[in-house]
């Protein structure tokens, strides 16, 4: 399972950046996740922001009860 993440910045300064995640949709494949992340990234870029898209693999760790 994969979580899409977008880093969006108003300027080249790291202090202007925010991280956005799509917690409503967890994707079964990296490819599907990247389609979503790139769509969001492109919308930030269209508005003049700096943006980078990516996906994080979610792994279950711990003891099931």
N, CA, C, O and CB atoms as a CASP TS submission, in Angstrom:
PFRMAT TS
TARGET T0000
AUTHOR 0000-0000-0000
METHOD Language model
MODEL 1
PARENT N/A
ATOM      1  N   UNK     1       0.842  -1.166   0.000  1.00  0.00           N
ATOM      2  CA  UNK     1       0.000   0.000   0.000  1.00  0.00           C
ATOM      3  C   UNK     1       0.896   1.241   0.000  1.00  0.00           C
ATOM      4  O   UNK     1       1.963   1.247   0.614  1.00  0.00           O
ATOM      5  CB  UNK     1      -0.963  -0.009   1.218  1.00  0.00           C
ATOM      6  N   UNK     2       0.450   2.289  -0.696  1.00  0.00           N
ATOM      7  CA  UNK     2       1.260   3.493  -0.847  1.00  0.00           C
ATOM      8  C   UNK     2       0.460   4.741  -0.506  1.00  0.00           C
ATOM      9  O   UNK     2      -0.741   4.821  -0.764  1.00  0.00           O
ATOM     10  CB  UNK     2       1.803   3.592  -2.269  1.00  0.00           C
ATOM     11  N   UNK     3       1.149   5.709   0.079  1.00  0.00           N
ATOM     12  CA  UNK     3       0.581   7.000   0.465  1.00  0.00           C
ATOM     13  C   UNK     3       1.215   8.068  -0.406  1.00  0.00           C
ATOM     14  O   UNK     3       2.440   8.159  -0.486  1.00  0.00           O
ATOM     15  CB  UNK     3       0.812   7.300   1.984  1.00  0.00           C
ATOM     16  N   UNK     4       0.373   8.896  -1.073  1.00  0.00           N
ATOM     17  CA  UNK     4       0.921   9.962  -1.914  1.00  0.00           C
ATOM     18  C   UNK     4       1.255  11.187  -1.071  1.00  0.00           C
ATOM     19  O   UNK     4       0.521  11.554  -0.153  1.00  0.00           O
ATOM     20  CB  UNK     4      -0.072  10.338  -3.032  1.00  0.00           C
ATOM     21  N   UNK     5       2.387  11.809  -1.408  1.00  0.00           N
ATOM     22  CA  UNK     5       2.892  12.965  -0.665  1.00  0.00           C
ATOM     23  C   UNK     5       3.356  14.021  -1.667  1.00  0.00           C
ATOM     24  O   UNK     5       3.980  13.709  -2.681  1.00  0.00           O
ATOM     25  CB  UNK     5       4.061  12.553   0.300  1.00  0.00           C
ATOM     26  N   UNK     6       3.032  15.291  -1.354  1.00  0.00           N
ATOM     27  CA  UNK     6       3.514  16.407  -2.166  1.00  0.00           C
ATOM     28  C   UNK     6       4.143  17.436  -1.238  1.00  0.00           C
ATOM     29  O   UNK     6       3.549  17.837  -0.237  1.00  0.00           O
ATOM     30  CB  UNK     6       2.358  17.042  -3.008  1.00  0.00           C
ATOM     31  N   UNK     7       5.350  17.855  -1.585  1.00  0.00           N
ATOM     32  CA  UNK     7       6.027  18.943  -0.887  1.00  0.00           C
ATOM     33  C   UNK     7       5.824  20.180  -1.752  1.00  0.00           C
ATOM     34  O   UNK     7       6.261  20.206  -2.902  1.00  0.00           O
ATOM     35  CB  UNK     7       7.573  18.634  -0.640  1.00  0.00           C
ATOM     36  N   UNK     8       5.163  21.209  -1.212  1.00  0.00           N
ATOM     37  CA  UNK     8       4.894  22.440  -1.956  1.00  0.00           C
ATOM     38  C   UNK     8       5.501  23.620  -1.208  1.00  0.00           C
ATOM     39  O   UNK     8       5.349  23.748   0.007  1.00  0.00           O
ATOM     40  CB  UNK     8       3.365  22.647  -2.162  1.00  0.00           C
ATOM     41  N   UNK     9       6.194  24.485  -1.957  1.00  0.00           N
ATOM     42  CA  UNK     9       6.890  25.630  -1.365  1.00  0.00           C
ATOM     43  C   UNK     9       6.486  26.904  -2.111  1.00  0.00           C
ATOM     44  O   UNK     9       6.318  26.893  -3.330  1.00  0.00           O
ATOM     45  CB  UNK     9       8.441  25.430  -1.413  1.00  0.00           C
ATOM     46  N   UNK    10       6.333  27.992  -1.369  1.00  0.00           N
ATOM     47  CA  UNK    10       5.988  29.272  -1.978  1.00  0.00           C
ATOM     48  C   UNK    10       7.212  29.973  -2.557  1.00  0.00           C
ATOM     49  O   UNK    10       7.084  30.827  -3.434  1.00  0.00           O
ATOM     50  CB  UNK    10       5.313  30.171  -0.957  1.00  0.00           C
ATOM     51  N   UNK    11       8.401  29.612  -2.065  1.00  0.00           N
ATOM     52  CA  UNK    11       9.655  30.188  -2.556  1.00  0.00           C
ATOM     53  C   UNK    11      10.727  29.103  -2.452  1.00  0.00           C
ATOM     54  O   UNK    11      10.463  28.022  -1.926  1.00  0.00           O
ATOM     55  CB  UNK    11      10.064  31.485  -1.740  1.00  0.00           C
ATOM     56  N   UNK    12      11.931  29.384  -2.948  1.00  0.00           N
ATOM     57  CA  UNK    12      12.999  28.387  -2.823  1.00  0.00           C
ATOM     58  C   UNK    12      13.415  28.106  -1.376  1.00  0.00           C
ATOM     59  O   UNK    12      14.127  27.135  -1.120  1.00  0.00           O
ATOM     60  CB  UNK    12      14.202  28.842  -3.601  1.00  0.00           C
ATOM     61  N   UNK    13      12.989  28.930  -0.441  1.00  0.00           N
ATOM     62  CA  UNK    13      13.330  28.730   0.966  1.00  0.00           C
ATOM     63  C   UNK    13      12.554  27.556   1.552  1.00  0.00           C
ATOM     64  O   UNK    13      11.342  27.443   1.366  1.00  0.00           O
ATOM     65  CB  UNK    13      13.049  30.005   1.772  1.00  0.00           C
ATOM     66  N   UNK    14      13.262  26.690   2.257  1.00  0.00           N
ATOM     67  CA  UNK    14      12.617  25.540   2.895  1.00  0.00           C
ATOM     68  C   UNK    14      11.584  25.991   3.938  1.00  0.00           C
ATOM     69  O   UNK    14      10.656  25.247   4.255  1.00  0.00           O
ATOM     70  CB  UNK    14      13.676  24.636   3.555  1.00  0.00           C
ATOM     71  N   UNK    15      11.744  27.184   4.459  1.00  0.00           N
ATOM     72  CA  UNK    15      10.801  27.695   5.465  1.00  0.00           C
ATOM     73  C   UNK    15       9.413  27.955   4.890  1.00  0.00           C
ATOM     74  O   UNK    15       8.448  28.091   5.642  1.00  0.00           O
ATOM     75  CB  UNK    15      11.339  28.975   6.079  1.00  0.00           C
ATOM     76  N   UNK    16       9.302  28.025   3.567  1.00  0.00           N
ATOM     77  CA  UNK    16       8.005  28.279   2.942  1.00  0.00           C
ATOM     78  C   UNK    16       7.280  26.997   2.533  1.00  0.00           C
ATOM     79  O   UNK    16       6.227  27.062   1.899  1.00  0.00           O
ATOM     80  CB  UNK    16       8.187  29.163   1.731  1.00  0.00           C
ATOM     81  N   UNK    17       7.825  25.843   2.884  1.00  0.00           N
ATOM     82  CA  UNK    17       7.286  24.559   2.412  1.00  0.00           C
ATOM     83  C   UNK    17       6.257  23.950   3.366  1.00  0.00           C
ATOM     84  O   UNK    17       6.314  24.121   4.584  1.00  0.00           O
ATOM     85  CB  UNK    17       8.417  23.576   2.207  1.00  0.00           C
ATOM     86  N   UNK    18       5.319  23.235   2.754  1.00  0.00           N
ATOM     87  CA  UNK    18       4.344  22.430   3.483  1.00  0.00           C
ATOM     88  C   UNK    18       4.269  21.063   2.826  1.00  0.00           C
ATOM     89  O   UNK    18       4.489  20.924   1.623  1.00  0.00           O
ATOM     90  CB  UNK    18       2.941  23.116   3.511  1.00  0.00           C
ATOM     91  N   UNK    19       3.954  20.055   3.634  1.00  0.00           N
ATOM     92  CA  UNK    19       3.797  18.695   3.130  1.00  0.00           C
ATOM     93  C   UNK    19       2.312  18.363   3.110  1.00  0.00           C
ATOM     94  O   UNK    19       1.601  18.567   4.094  1.00  0.00           O
ATOM     95  CB  UNK    19       4.592  17.667   4.001  1.00  0.00           C
ATOM     96  N   UNK    20       1.854  17.846   1.967  1.00  0.00           N
ATOM     97  CA  UNK    20       0.460  17.452   1.803  1.00  0.00           C
ATOM     98  C   UNK    20       0.402  15.958   1.528  1.00  0.00           C
ATOM     99  O   UNK    20       1.140  15.448   0.685  1.00  0.00           O
ATOM    100  CB  UNK    20      -0.220  18.255   0.658  1.00  0.00           C
ATOM    101  N   UNK    21      -0.476  15.256   2.239  1.00  0.00           N
ATOM    102  CA  UNK    21      -0.657  13.824   2.026  1.00  0.00           C
ATOM    103  C   UNK    21      -2.120  13.537   1.733  1.00  0.00           C
ATOM    104  O   UNK    21      -3.008  14.234   2.223  1.00  0.00           O
ATOM    105  CB  UNK    21      -0.177  13.015   3.253  1.00  0.00           C
ATOM    106  N   UNK    22      -2.363  12.523   0.944  1.00  0.00           N
ATOM    107  CA  UNK    22      -3.726  12.108   0.630  1.00  0.00           C
ATOM    108  C   UNK    22      -4.062  10.904   1.509  1.00  0.00           C
ATOM    109  O   UNK    22      -3.898   9.757   1.094  1.00  0.00           O
ATOM    110  CB  UNK    22      -3.886  11.763  -0.898  1.00  0.00           C
ATOM    111  N   UNK    23      -4.531  11.177   2.721  1.00  0.00           N
ATOM    112  CA  UNK    23      -4.838  10.091   3.649  1.00  0.00           C
ATOM    113  C   UNK    23      -6.198   9.456   3.367  1.00  0.00           C
ATOM    114  O   UNK    23      -6.537   8.426   3.950  1.00  0.00           O
ATOM    115  CB  UNK    23      -4.799  10.603   5.076  1.00  0.00           C
ATOM    116  N   UNK    24      -6.971  10.066   2.479  1.00  0.00           N
ATOM    117  CA  UNK    24      -8.274   9.509   2.132  1.00  0.00           C
ATOM    118  C   UNK    24      -8.163   8.341   1.153  1.00  0.00           C
ATOM    119  O   UNK    24      -9.015   7.452   1.135  1.00  0.00           O
ATOM    120  CB  UNK    24      -9.157  10.590   1.540  1.00  0.00           C
ATOM    121  N   UNK    25      -7.113   8.352   0.348  1.00  0.00           N
ATOM    122  CA  UNK    25      -6.906   7.311  -0.661  1.00  0.00           C
ATOM    123  C   UNK    25      -5.538   6.676  -0.457  1.00  0.00           C
ATOM    124  O   UNK    25      -4.513   7.323  -0.670  1.00  0.00           O
ATOM    125  CB  UNK    25      -7.031   7.891  -2.097  1.00  0.00           C
ATOM    126  N   UNK    26      -5.519   5.431  -0.053  1.00  0.00           N
ATOM    127  CA  UNK    26      -4.289   4.654   0.044  1.00  0.00           C
ATOM    128  C   UNK    26      -4.267   3.749  -1.188  1.00  0.00           C
ATOM    129  O   UNK    26      -5.240   3.048  -1.465  1.00  0.00           O
ATOM    130  CB  UNK    26      -4.210   3.818   1.405  1.00  0.00           C
ATOM    131  N   UNK    27      -3.161   3.768  -1.920  1.00  0.00           N
ATOM    132  CA  UNK    27      -3.108   3.122  -3.227  1.00  0.00           C
ATOM    133  C   UNK    27      -2.424   1.764  -3.164  1.00  0.00           C
ATOM    134  O   UNK    27      -1.450   1.598  -2.430  1.00  0.00           O
ATOM    135  CB  UNK    27      -2.390   4.012  -4.218  1.00  0.00           C
ATOM    136  N   UNK    28      -2.924   0.783  -3.929  1.00  0.00           N
ATOM    137  CA  UNK    28      -2.340  -0.557  -3.898  1.00  0.00           C
ATOM    138  C   UNK    28      -1.007  -0.659  -4.643  1.00  0.00           C
ATOM    139  O   UNK    28      -0.220  -1.563  -4.364  1.00  0.00           O
ATOM    140  CB  UNK    28      -3.311  -1.539  -4.484  1.00  0.00           C
ATOM    141  N   UNK    29      -0.737   0.261  -5.596  1.00  0.00           N
ATOM    142  CA  UNK    29       0.519   0.194  -6.344  1.00  0.00           C
ATOM    143  C   UNK    29       1.190   1.565  -6.382  1.00  0.00           C
ATOM    144  O   UNK    29       0.530   2.597  -6.259  1.00  0.00           O
ATOM    145  CB  UNK    29       0.269  -0.321  -7.778  1.00  0.00           C
ATOM    146  N   UNK    30       2.499   1.559  -6.552  1.00  0.00           N
ATOM    147  CA  UNK    30       3.258   2.811  -6.637  1.00  0.00           C
ATOM    148  C   UNK    30       2.819   3.619  -7.854  1.00  0.00           C
ATOM    149  O   UNK    30       2.754   4.846  -7.786  1.00  0.00           O
ATOM    150  CB  UNK    30       4.774   2.525  -6.705  1.00  0.00           C
ATOM    151  N   UNK    31       2.519   2.955  -8.958  1.00  0.00           N
ATOM    152  CA  UNK    31       2.119   3.649 -10.179  1.00  0.00           C
ATOM    153  C   UNK    31       0.832   4.444  -9.974  1.00  0.00           C
ATOM    154  O   UNK    31       0.751   5.605 -10.373  1.00  0.00           O
ATOM    155  CB  UNK    31       1.940   2.650 -11.319  1.00  0.00           C
ATOM    156  N   UNK    32      -0.173   3.825  -9.355  1.00  0.00           N
ATOM    157  CA  UNK    32      -1.442   4.525  -9.087  1.00  0.00           C
ATOM    158  C   UNK    32      -1.214   5.699  -8.136  1.00  0.00           C
ATOM    159  O   UNK    32      -1.807   6.766  -8.298  1.00  0.00           O
ATOM    160  CB  UNK    32      -2.490   3.549  -8.487  1.00  0.00           C
ATOM    161  N   UNK    33      -0.365   5.495  -7.166  1.00  0.00           N
ATOM    162  CA  UNK    33      -0.048   6.538  -6.203  1.00  0.00           C
ATOM    163  C   UNK    33       0.613   7.727  -6.896  1.00  0.00           C
ATOM    164  O   UNK    33       0.260   8.876  -6.632  1.00  0.00           O
ATOM    165  CB  UNK    33       0.864   5.990  -5.100  1.00  0.00           C
ATOM    166  N   UNK    34       1.563   7.452  -7.775  1.00  0.00           N
ATOM    167  CA  UNK    34       2.268   8.530  -8.469  1.00  0.00           C
ATOM    168  C   UNK    34       1.346   9.324  -9.384  1.00  0.00           C
ATOM    169  O   UNK    34       1.532  10.530  -9.544  1.00  0.00           O
ATOM    170  CB  UNK    34       3.421   7.966  -9.273  1.00  0.00           C
ATOM    171  N   UNK    35       0.353   8.672  -9.989  1.00  0.00           N
ATOM    172  CA  UNK    35      -0.617   9.397 -10.818  1.00  0.00           C
ATOM    173  C   UNK    35      -1.319  10.448  -9.975  1.00  0.00           C
ATOM    174  O   UNK    35      -1.465  11.590 -10.411  1.00  0.00           O
ATOM    175  CB  UNK    35      -1.653   8.425 -11.447  1.00  0.00           C
ATOM    176  N   UNK    36      -1.752  10.085  -8.786  1.00  0.00           N
ATOM    177  CA  UNK    36      -2.426  11.027  -7.887  1.00  0.00           C
ATOM    178  C   UNK    36      -1.471  12.134  -7.437  1.00  0.00           C
ATOM    179  O   UNK    36      -1.824  13.313  -7.479  1.00  0.00           O
ATOM    180  CB  UNK    36      -2.992  10.287  -6.662  1.00  0.00           C
ATOM    181  N   UNK    37      -0.278  11.763  -7.013  1.00  0.00           N
ATOM    182  CA  UNK    37       0.684  12.735  -6.495  1.00  0.00           C
ATOM    183  C   UNK    37       1.101  13.735  -7.579  1.00  0.00           C
ATOM    184  O   UNK    37       1.219  14.929  -7.301  1.00  0.00           O
ATOM    185  CB  UNK    37       1.921  12.012  -5.940  1.00  0.00           C
ATOM    186  N   UNK    38       1.323  13.268  -8.792  1.00  0.00           N
ATOM    187  CA  UNK    38       1.735  14.151  -9.881  1.00  0.00           C
ATOM    188  C   UNK    38       0.611  15.117 -10.247  1.00  0.00           C
ATOM    189  O   UNK    38       0.871  16.274 -10.580  1.00  0.00           O
ATOM    190  CB  UNK    38       2.152  13.330 -11.112  1.00  0.00           C
ATOM    191  N   UNK    39      -0.632  14.651 -10.188  1.00  0.00           N
ATOM    192  CA  UNK    39      -1.775  15.519 -10.473  1.00  0.00           C
ATOM    193  C   UNK    39      -1.823  16.687  -9.474  1.00  0.00           C
ATOM    194  O   UNK    39      -2.035  17.836  -9.861  1.00  0.00           O
ATOM    195  CB  UNK    39      -3.096  14.708 -10.421  1.00  0.00           C
ATOM    196  N   UNK    40      -1.628  16.379  -8.207  1.00  0.00           N
ATOM    197  CA  UNK    40      -1.640  17.418  -7.166  1.00  0.00           C
ATOM    198  C   UNK    40      -0.427  18.332  -7.327  1.00  0.00           C
ATOM    199  O   UNK    40      -0.551  19.553  -7.226  1.00  0.00           O
ATOM    200  CB  UNK    40      -1.650  16.779  -5.746  1.00  0.00           C
ATOM    201  N   UNK    41       0.741  17.746  -7.577  1.00  0.00           N
ATOM    202  CA  UNK    41       1.951  18.542  -7.793  1.00  0.00           C
ATOM    203  C   UNK    41       1.759  19.537  -8.929  1.00  0.00           C
ATOM    204  O   UNK    41       2.112  20.709  -8.802  1.00  0.00           O
ATOM    205  CB  UNK    41       3.143  17.631  -8.092  1.00  0.00           C
ATOM    206  N   UNK    42       1.197  19.065 -10.043  1.00  0.00           N
ATOM    207  CA  UNK    42       0.993  19.933 -11.203  1.00  0.00           C
ATOM    208  C   UNK    42       0.042  21.086 -10.884  1.00  0.00           C
ATOM    209  O   UNK    42       0.213  22.189 -11.403  1.00  0.00           O
ATOM    210  CB  UNK    42       0.450  19.121 -12.378  1.00  0.00           C
ATOM    211  N   UNK    43      -0.960  20.839 -10.033  1.00  0.00           N
ATOM    212  CA  UNK    43      -1.878  21.927  -9.674  1.00  0.00           C
ATOM    213  C   UNK    43      -1.159  22.990  -8.846  1.00  0.00           C
ATOM    214  O   UNK    43      -1.461  24.175  -8.984  1.00  0.00           O
ATOM    215  CB  UNK    43      -3.091  21.377  -8.894  1.00  0.00           C
ATOM    216  N   UNK    44      -0.219  22.598  -7.992  1.00  0.00           N
ATOM    217  CA  UNK    44       0.572  23.579  -7.248  1.00  0.00           C
ATOM    218  C   UNK    44       1.497  24.354  -8.188  1.00  0.00           C
ATOM    219  O   UNK    44       1.632  25.571  -8.066  1.00  0.00           O
ATOM    220  CB  UNK    44       1.395  22.882  -6.145  1.00  0.00           C
ATOM    221  N   UNK    45       2.125  23.654  -9.116  1.00  0.00           N
ATOM    222  CA  UNK    45       3.025  24.313 -10.067  1.00  0.00           C
ATOM    223  C   UNK    45       2.258  25.312 -10.929  1.00  0.00           C
ATOM    224  O   UNK    45       2.757  26.401 -11.214  1.00  0.00           O
ATOM    225  CB  UNK    45       3.729  23.270 -10.959  1.00  0.00           C
ATOM    226  N   UNK    46       1.051  24.945 -11.343  1.00  0.00           N
ATOM    227  CA  UNK    46       0.215  25.851 -12.146  1.00  0.00           C
ATOM    228  C   UNK    46      -0.103  27.146 -11.399  1.00  0.00           C
ATOM    229  O   UNK    46      -0.339  28.182 -12.021  1.00  0.00           O
ATOM    230  CB  UNK    46      -1.088  25.153 -12.544  1.00  0.00           C
ATOM    231  N   UNK    47      -0.108  27.087 -10.072  1.00  0.00           N
ATOM    232  CA  UNK    47      -0.398  28.266  -9.249  1.00  0.00           C
ATOM    233  C   UNK    47       0.866  29.033  -8.880  1.00  0.00           C
ATOM    234  O   UNK    47       0.803  30.002  -8.123  1.00  0.00           O
ATOM    235  CB  UNK    47      -1.132  27.853  -7.983  1.00  0.00           C
ATOM    236  N   UNK    48       2.018  28.608  -9.409  1.00  0.00           N
ATOM    237  CA  UNK    48       3.265  29.327  -9.190  1.00  0.00           C
ATOM    238  C   UNK    48       4.115  28.833  -8.033  1.00  0.00           C
ATOM    239  O   UNK    48       5.111  29.470  -7.688  1.00  0.00           O
ATOM    240  CB  UNK    48       2.967  30.734  -8.976  1.00  0.00           C
ATOM    241  N   UNK    49       3.750  27.730  -7.436  1.00  0.00           N
ATOM    242  CA  UNK    49       4.528  27.187  -6.316  1.00  0.00           C
ATOM    243  C   UNK    49       5.619  26.252  -6.842  1.00  0.00           C
ATOM    244  O   UNK    49       5.576  25.814  -7.991  1.00  0.00           O
ATOM    245  CB  UNK    49       3.603  26.434  -5.316  1.00  0.00           C
ATOM    246  N   UNK    50       6.578  25.961  -5.999  1.00  0.00           N
ATOM    247  CA  UNK    50       7.563  24.921  -6.251  1.00  0.00           C
ATOM    248  C   UNK    50       6.975  23.651  -5.640  1.00  0.00           C
ATOM    249  O   UNK    50       6.449  23.694  -4.528  1.00  0.00           O
ATOM    250  CB  UNK    50       8.996  25.279  -5.640  1.00  0.00           C
ATOM    251  N   UNK    51       7.053  22.532  -6.341  1.00  0.00           N
ATOM    252  CA  UNK    51       6.441  21.318  -5.791  1.00  0.00           C
ATOM    253  C   UNK    51       7.194  20.067  -6.251  1.00  0.00           C
ATOM    254  O   UNK    51       7.781  20.024  -7.333  1.00  0.00           O
ATOM    255  CB  UNK    51       4.961  21.227  -6.209  1.00  0.00           C
ATOM    256  N   UNK    52       7.152  19.068  -5.395  1.00  0.00           N
ATOM    257  CA  UNK    52       7.774  17.768  -5.668  1.00  0.00           C
ATOM    258  C   UNK    52       6.807  16.687  -5.197  1.00  0.00           C
ATOM    259  O   UNK    52       6.257  16.783  -4.100  1.00  0.00           O
ATOM    260  CB  UNK    52       9.178  17.631  -4.953  1.00  0.00           C
ATOM    261  N   UNK    53       6.595  15.662  -6.016  1.00  0.00           N
ATOM    262  CA  UNK    53       5.654  14.594  -5.690  1.00  0.00           C
ATOM    263  C   UNK    53       6.391  13.296  -5.400  1.00  0.00           C
ATOM    264  O   UNK    53       7.491  13.068  -5.903  1.00  0.00           O
ATOM    265  CB  UNK    53       4.654  14.390  -6.832  1.00  0.00           C
ATOM    266  N   UNK    54       5.778  12.456  -4.591  1.00  0.00           N
ATOM    267  CA  UNK    54       6.350  11.152  -4.307  1.00  0.00           C
ATOM    268  C   UNK    54       5.352  10.261  -3.596  1.00  0.00           C
ATOM    269  O   UNK    54       4.235  10.674  -3.282  1.00  0.00           O
ATOM    270  CB  UNK    54       7.607  11.295  -3.474  1.00  0.00           C
ATOM    271  N   UNK    55       5.774   9.035  -3.350  1.00  0.00           N
ATOM    272  CA  UNK    55       4.930   8.066  -2.662  1.00  0.00           C
ATOM    273  C   UNK    55       5.766   7.336  -1.608  1.00  0.00           C
ATOM    274  O   UNK    55       6.966   7.123  -1.780  1.00  0.00           O
ATOM    275  CB  UNK    55       4.301   7.056  -3.674  1.00  0.00           C
ATOM    276  N   UNK    56       5.113   6.968  -0.534  1.00  0.00           N
ATOM    277  CA  UNK    56       5.758   6.239   0.552  1.00  0.00           C
ATOM    278  C   UNK    56       5.052   4.903   0.720  1.00  0.00           C
ATOM    279  O   UNK    56       3.825   4.837   0.790  1.00  0.00           O
ATOM    280  CB  UNK    56       5.734   7.056   1.880  1.00  0.00           C
ATOM    281  N   UNK    57       5.843   3.847   0.784  1.00  0.00           N
ATOM    282  CA  UNK    57       5.285   2.516   0.998  1.00  0.00           C
ATOM    283  C   UNK    57       4.912   2.368   2.472  1.00  0.00           C
ATOM    284  O   UNK    57       5.722   2.629   3.361  1.00  0.00           O
ATOM    285  CB  UNK    57       6.294   1.408   0.564  1.00  0.00           C
ATOM    286  N   UNK    58       3.696   1.953   2.708  1.00  0.00           N
ATOM    287  CA  UNK    58       3.222   1.739   4.088  1.00  0.00           C
ATOM    288  C   UNK    58       3.405   0.267   4.426  1.00  0.00           C
ATOM    289  O   UNK    58       2.973  -0.617   3.686  1.00  0.00           O
ATOM    290  CB  UNK    58       1.713   2.172   4.260  1.00  0.00           C
ATOM    291  N   UNK    59       4.051   0.025   5.554  1.00  0.00           N
ATOM    292  CA  UNK    59       4.261  -1.346   6.016  1.00  0.00           C
ATOM    293  C   UNK    59       3.727  -1.487   7.416  1.00  0.00           C
ATOM    294  O   UNK    59       3.896  -0.603   8.255  1.00  0.00           O
ATOM    295  CB  UNK    59       5.749  -1.734   5.966  1.00  0.00           C
ATOM    296  N   UNK    60       3.092  -2.588   7.657  1.00  0.00           N
ATOM    297  CA  UNK    60       2.559  -2.864   8.992  1.00  0.00           C
ATOM    298  C   UNK    60       3.668  -3.425   9.856  1.00  0.00           C
ATOM    299  O   UNK    60       4.335  -4.393   9.492  1.00  0.00           O
ATOM    300  CB  UNK    60       1.358  -3.850   8.931  1.00  0.00           C
ATOM    301  N   UNK    61       3.854  -2.797  11.013  1.00  0.00           N
ATOM    302  CA  UNK    61       4.852  -3.294  11.959  1.00  0.00           C
ATOM    303  C   UNK    61       4.192  -3.388  13.320  1.00  0.00           C
ATOM    304  O   UNK    61       3.421  -2.508  13.703  1.00  0.00           O
ATOM    305  CB  UNK    61       6.117  -2.371  12.005  1.00  0.00           C
ATOM    306  N   UNK    62       4.480  -4.411  14.023  1.00  0.00           N
ATOM    307  CA  UNK    62       3.895  -4.573  15.337  1.00  0.00           C
ATOM    308  C   UNK    62       3.209  -5.915  15.488  1.00  0.00           C
ATOM    309  O   UNK    62       3.361  -6.810  14.656  1.00  0.00           O
ATOM    310  CB  UNK    62       2.920  -3.466  15.609  1.00  0.00           C
ATOM    311  N   UNK    63       2.461  -6.036  16.550  1.00  0.00           N
ATOM    312  CA  UNK    63       1.782  -7.284  16.878  1.00  0.00           C
ATOM    313  C   UNK    63       0.291  -7.109  16.653  1.00  0.00           C
ATOM    314  O   UNK    63      -0.318  -6.176  17.177  1.00  0.00           O
ATOM    315  CB  UNK    63       2.074  -7.714  18.339  1.00  0.00           C
ATOM    316  N   UNK    64      -0.299  -8.017  15.867  1.00  0.00           N
ATOM    317  CA  UNK    64      -1.751  -8.006  15.683  1.00  0.00           C
ATOM    318  C   UNK    64      -2.406  -8.574  16.942  1.00  0.00           C
ATOM    319  O   UNK    64      -1.945  -9.564  17.509  1.00  0.00           O
ATOM    320  CB  UNK    64      -2.169  -8.827  14.412  1.00  0.00           C
ATOM    321  N   UNK    65      -3.489  -7.925  17.362  1.00  0.00           N
ATOM    322  CA  UNK    65      -4.204  -8.445  18.550  1.00  0.00           C
ATOM    323  C   UNK    65      -5.582  -8.891  18.161  1.00  0.00           C
ATOM    324  O   UNK    65      -6.342  -9.358  19.010  1.00  0.00           O
ATOM    325  CB  UNK    65      -4.291  -7.383  19.666  1.00  0.00           C
TER
END
